[in-house]
Structure formats: structure tokens, C-alpha cells
Amino acid sequence: AAAYAAFKKLKDKIGVVTPKKLVALTDEEMRACYFTRQKMGYARGLANAILKRKLVLKRLHALPDDEIRMVLKEHKGIGDWSVD
């Protein structure tokens, strides 16, 4: 329920949720969408991985759930949050 509320709030704020729109948000804007500091890091890390083509979501659909979890865990979001 909490994750859905955060997603709904985020969608209300930026419309269609895209990696580019997500990384453009300030910490304050993300906090207003119920993101904790840790969740901000994860979300920005995944968004940047997608933008930099280090993570291609279309490749995940054919993988078993356990492998998808492993791939996503590789992109925890700790580190570089900037977009080149």
C-alpha cells in the first residue's frame, strides 16, 4: 500500500514516470512523493542505469524472477546520480 501511494504521488507530480523525469526531481520533490533518502538512491541509481544503458528493462522479461532480482540488485543506486 505504501509503495502504491508513493507511485501514485510520483505519477501525479510528473505524469508518465520516466528515468529522465525521475532524475530531474530534487530531494525535496521526491520526499513529497514519500521517498526516503535510501529509496531516492535506489530510484535514481536504477534510472541512471537505464539512461546510461547499463540496464535494459526489455531484456529482463524473459528471465526468471530470481535472475531479475540479481540484475536489479547490481544497480542498488549507491554512487553516481548524475546523468551524462
C-alpha positions as CSV (number, residue, x, y, z in Angstrom):
1,A,0.0,0.0,0.0
2,A,2.8,2.4,0.8
3,A,4.6,1.7,-2.4
4,Y,1.4,2.3,-4.4
5,A,0.8,5.6,-2.6
6,A,4.4,6.7,-3.4
7,F,4.0,5.7,-7.1
8,K,0.6,7.5,-7.3
9,K,2.1,10.6,-5.8
10,L,5.0,10.5,-8.1
11,K,2.8,10.0,-11.1
12,D,0.6,12.9,-10.1
13,K,3.7,15.0,-9.9
14,I,5.5,14.1,-13.2
15,G,2.9,12.3,-15.3
16,V,4.3,9.4,-17.1
17,V,7.2,8.1,-15.0
18,T,10.4,8.0,-17.0
19,P,14.0,7.7,-15.9
20,K,14.8,11.2,-17.2
21,K,11.9,12.8,-15.3
22,L,12.8,10.9,-12.1
23,V,16.5,12.1,-12.0
24,A,15.4,15.7,-12.6
25,L,13.5,15.7,-9.3
26,T,15.1,17.4,-6.3
27,D,15.3,15.6,-3.0
28,E,12.5,17.8,-1.7
29,E,10.2,16.9,-4.6
30,M,11.0,13.2,-4.1
31,R,10.4,13.5,-0.3
32,A,7.0,15.0,-1.1
33,C,6.3,11.8,-3.1
34,Y,7.0,9.7,0.1
35,F,10.6,8.7,-0.9
36,T,13.1,8.1,1.9
37,R,16.7,9.0,1.4
38,Q,17.5,5.3,0.7
39,K,14.7,4.9,-1.8
40,M,15.8,8.1,-3.6
41,G,19.2,6.5,-4.0
42,Y,17.8,3.3,-5.3
43,A,15.4,5.0,-7.7
44,R,18.0,7.4,-9.0
45,G,20.5,4.6,-9.4
46,L,18.1,2.5,-11.4
47,A,17.0,5.5,-13.5
48,N,20.6,6.4,-14.3
49,A,21.5,2.8,-15.1
50,I,18.6,2.8,-17.6
51,L,19.6,6.2,-19.1
52,K,23.2,5.0,-19.5
53,R,22.1,1.7,-21.0
54,K,23.7,-0.3,-18.2
55,L,20.3,-1.7,-17.5
56,V,17.9,-2.6,-20.4
57,L,14.5,-3.4,-19.0
58,K,13.3,-5.2,-22.1
59,R,16.0,-7.9,-21.6
60,L,14.5,-8.7,-18.2
61,H,11.1,-10.0,-19.3
62,A,12.5,-13.4,-20.5
63,L,14.4,-14.0,-17.3
64,P,13.2,-16.0,-14.2
65,D,12.3,-13.9,-11.2
66,D,15.4,-14.9,-9.3
67,E,17.7,-13.7,-12.1
68,I,15.7,-10.4,-12.4
69,R,16.3,-9.8,-8.7
70,M,20.0,-10.4,-9.1
71,V,20.3,-8.0,-12.0
72,L,18.3,-5.3,-10.2
73,K,20.4,-5.7,-7.0
74,E,23.5,-5.0,-9.1
75,H,22.1,-1.5,-9.6
76,K,21.4,-0.5,-6.0
77,G,21.7,3.2,-6.6
78,I,24.6,3.9,-4.4
79,G,27.1,6.1,-6.2
80,D,26.9,8.4,-9.2
81,W,23.4,10.0,-9.5
82,S,24.3,12.4,-12.3
83,V,23.3,11.9,-15.9
84,D,25.9,12.4,-18.6
